[in-house]
């Protein structure tokens, strides 16, 4: 999937998928988990792939929940713009501006991270993934 | 999870989860798959439960894609309002009013089904689930 997500936002390789921090960090920790092989729908995968993929999703979600002390995690596989399996894994924090709503409805200016912030955040998430 | 989703909108029992048609059918086929036992996050499940749950999600999604000739399926586990594992499984059709956007951002008046429409839709989905 080329230039998106950004290579310098790569968090970790999860085997059959790769996790990247979203460039827009308005929701702190918003992560995208991209399947390495091309498929558009869950039902196009083999059962074993689905099992390994949901293990990767759960593992990333647990790491993010720890890293950001999330109140709730959101897990979304949409593909309306890019029909390639990728998950949006979004920690919802105590400071969330709309805790009862899907993140998508919260209009906001994108919040990219400066280089030092980005490195610190990637490092913190990687630590929590290893724990 | 009590009165929600509505018992008369029940589609099928998938073993560890139950599928219900959403009361609001503005997006035709919007389905909610509710885990029977209580848990709030994917990473609270055992790996075997996660595997069986994602099999149920994929099975319902395949049935809905067939029943509604979906262009794309959306799969979402949020729990921001009801922190109990339930999936929104949403067929996105050729007639979609905002095909590139998450369904949540599409403001609309709720579209409940009349009794005969409801029975026809439940029947059609059950047929596709069995196929």
Interface residues (C-beta under 8 A of the other chain):
Chain A: X40 X41 X42 X43 X45 X47 X50 X51 X53 X54 X55 X57 X58 X59 X61 X62 X65 X72 X73 X74 X75 X76 X77 X78 X79 X80 X81 X83 X92 X99 X100 X101 X102 X104 X105
Chain B: X40 X41 X42 X43 X45 X47 X50 X51 X53 X54 X55 X57 X58 X59 X61 X62 X65 X72 X73 X74 X75 X76 X77 X78 X79 X80 X81 X83 X92 X99 X100 X101 X102 X104 X105
